[in-house]
Amino acid sequence: LAANLAEFPFWNVDLLDQVKLRAAFGQTGNTAAFGSKFTIFNPIAVGGGLGIIIGGQRGFPDVEPERATEIEGGFDVSGFDGRANLEFTVYRKVIDDLLLTREVEPSSGFTLETLNGGQLTNTGFEIGLSLIPVNTRAVRWVTRTNFWTNEAEVTELTVPSFRALGGGFGNTLGSIQIEEGQSP
């Protein structure tokens, strides 16, 4: 939903070409990767004969798609015949039924499993400023600067905290820990 106040009859500020207020709401889903729901078999050759073995990822038949719900709002202001433009957006995104892949105990015969493990929340804002300080027949100078911030927090975790696969730079330089109440 967006409305440009400069298009309404009551608007009488000539320096501003656009004063747009924006609001949005949306939901989307994300399914688990192939092999997450059911344990797959891998082909193997043994002594010249073909066979199958159980794959390294344990299937979890109850895994459901995760669902992301986002709400955002902001404004766009443009003036001086389009030579200055300011954009501002603030948002909050909540991911429910968060899909997590974690290592499992080696004695289980598997190495990985994917499950719905909780909830993740992202909040942040974005600011953009565009200026055209020089606009002649010979030179058009356009400058743009952006700033954004995003804070993520695992707001619910239905399994014990764990180290994320492939995340970070090893134990000596740091790794990524998935833990309730913390940023991933």
WOFEN-V113567 format. One record per residue. N is the residue number from 0. RES is the residue in three letters. PHI is phi in degrees with one decimal (none if undefined). PSI is psi as a letter, one per 20 degrees, with the letter a starting at -180 (none if undefined). BURIAL is # if it has 16 or more other ideal C-beta (glycine too) atoms within 10 Angstrom, else .. Layout:
n->{N;N}
res->{RES;RES}
phi->{PHI;PHI}
psi->{PSI;PSI}
burial->{BURIAL;BURIAL}
This chain:
n->{0;1;2;3;4;5;6;7;8;9;10;11;12;13;14;15;16;17;18;19;20;21;22;23;24;25;26;27;28;29;30;31;32;33;34;35;36;37;38;39;40;41;42;43;44;45;46;47;48;49;50;51;52;53;54;55;56;57;58;59;60;61;62;63;64;65;66;67;68;69;70;71;72;73;74;75;76;77;78;79;80;81;82;83;84;85;86;87;88;89;90;91;92;93;94;95;96;97;98;99;100;101;102;103;104;105;106;107;108;109;110;111;112;113;114;115;116;117;118;119;120;121;122;123;124;125;126;127;128;129;130;131;132;133;134;135;136;137;138;139;140;141;142;143;144;145;146;147;148;149;150;151;152;153;154;155;156;157;158;159;160;161;162;163;164;165;166;167;168;169;170;171;172;173;174;175;176;177;178;179;180;181;182;183}
res->{LEU;ALA;ALA;ASN;LEU;ALA;GLU;PHE;PRO;PHE;TRP;ASN;VAL;ASP;LEU;LEU;ASP;GLN;VAL;LYS;LEU;ARG;ALA;ALA;PHE;GLY;GLN;THR;GLY;ASN;THR;ALA;ALA;PHE;GLY;SER;LYS;PHE;THR;ILE;PHE;ASN;PRO;ILE;ALA;VAL;GLY;GLY;GLY;LEU;GLY;ILE;ILE;ILE;GLY;GLY;GLN;ARG;GLY;PHE;PRO;ASP;VAL;GLU;PRO;GLU;ARG;ALA;THR;GLU;ILE;GLU;GLY;GLY;PHE;ASP;VAL;SER;GLY;PHE;ASP;GLY;ARG;ALA;ASN;LEU;GLU;PHE;THR;VAL;TYR;ARG;LYS;VAL;ILE;ASP;ASP;LEU;LEU;LEU;THR;ARG;GLU;VAL;GLU;PRO;SER;SER;GLY;PHE;THR;LEU;GLU;THR;LEU;ASN;GLY;GLY;GLN;LEU;THR;ASN;THR;GLY;PHE;GLU;ILE;GLY;LEU;SER;LEU;ILE;PRO;VAL;ASN;THR;ARG;ALA;VAL;ARG;TRP;VAL;THR;ARG;THR;ASN;PHE;TRP;THR;ASN;GLU;ALA;GLU;VAL;THR;GLU;LEU;THR;VAL;PRO;SER;PHE;ARG;ALA;LEU;GLY;GLY;GLY;PHE;GLY;ASN;THR;LEU;GLY;SER;ILE;GLN;ILE;GLU;GLU;GLY;GLN;SER;PRO}
phi->{none;-145.5;-139.6;-95.5;-62.0;-69.7;-91.0;-84.3;-61.6;-74.6;-73.7;-140.2;-102.5;-68.8;-70.9;-103.0;-80.4;-146.5;-135.3;-105.7;-101.0;-128.8;-148.0;-146.0;-139.0;-159.5;-133.8;-146.7;-126.6;-145.3;-86.7;-69.2;-65.0;-56.0;91.4;-82.6;-83.4;-126.7;-72.4;-100.1;-103.8;-109.0;-73.0;-149.1;-111.7;-128.2;57.3;85.6;-102.5;-91.2;-154.7;-135.9;-131.9;-73.8;-67.9;-78.4;-100.7;-75.7;-71.9;-128.4;-63.4;-89.9;-65.3;-118.3;-63.9;-80.8;-128.8;-108.0;-119.8;-129.5;-128.6;-145.5;-150.2;176.6;-149.1;-126.7;-126.1;-130.0;-149.8;55.6;56.5;78.8;-85.3;-137.3;-143.1;-122.7;-124.9;-140.1;-138.4;-123.6;-146.0;-144.8;-124.6;-119.2;-106.3;-98.6;53.4;-53.2;-81.0;-125.8;-112.8;-135.7;-75.3;-115.9;-61.0;-59.4;-66.5;-75.9;90.0;-121.7;-112.9;-136.5;-150.9;-115.5;-147.2;-84.2;-117.0;142.7;-142.9;-128.0;-120.8;-116.2;-132.6;179.0;-147.9;-133.7;-131.0;-132.8;-132.0;-119.1;-136.1;-120.1;-73.0;-129.5;-144.6;-119.5;-65.6;-94.7;-136.3;-129.0;-105.6;-115.4;-124.4;-140.5;-131.5;-130.8;-140.9;-147.4;-143.3;-142.4;-119.1;-112.6;-144.4;-78.4;-87.8;-152.2;-136.8;-91.0;-126.0;-61.0;-58.9;-153.3;-84.6;-71.2;-69.3;66.9;-99.0;92.6;-128.6;89.6;-67.2;-78.1;-111.1;112.2;-137.8;-95.6;-109.1;-96.5;-146.7;-60.4;83.8;-120.8;-77.7;-73.3}
psi->{p;q;p;o;h;i;i;q;h;i;p;k;o;h;h;o;h;p;n;p;p;q;q;q;p;q;q;r;r;p;q;q;q;p;i;h;h;q;p;q;p;q;q;q;p;o;k;i;q;q;a;q;q;p;r;i;p;p;q;n;i;j;p;r;q;q;p;p;p;q;p;q;r;a;q;p;p;p;r;l;l;j;i;p;p;p;p;p;p;q;r;p;p;p;o;q;l;p;p;p;p;r;q;r;p;h;i;i;i;r;h;q;q;p;r;o;j;b;q;p;p;p;q;a;r;p;p;p;p;p;q;n;h;p;n;r;h;h;p;o;o;p;q;p;q;q;p;q;q;p;p;q;p;o;i;p;o;j;r;q;q;r;p;q;p;j;p;b;k;r;h;h;j;q;r;p;p;o;p;p;i;r;p;none}
burial->{.;.;.;.;.;#;.;.;.;.;.;.;.;.;.;.;#;.;#;#;.;#;.;.;.;.;.;.;.;.;.;#;.;.;.;#;#;.;#;.;.;.;.;.;.;.;.;.;.;.;.;.;.;.;#;.;#;#;#;#;.;.;#;.;.;#;.;#;.;.;.;#;.;#;.;#;#;#;#;.;.;.;.;#;#;.;#;.;#;.;#;.;#;#;#;#;#;#;#;#;#;#;.;.;.;.;.;.;.;#;.;.;#;#;#;#;#;#;#;#;.;#;.;.;.;#;.;.;.;#;.;#;.;.;.;.;.;.;.;.;.;.;.;.;.;.;.;.;.;.;.;.;.;#;.;.;#;.;.;.;.;#;.;.;.;.;.;.;.;.;.;.;.;.;.;.;.;#;.;#;.;.;.;.}
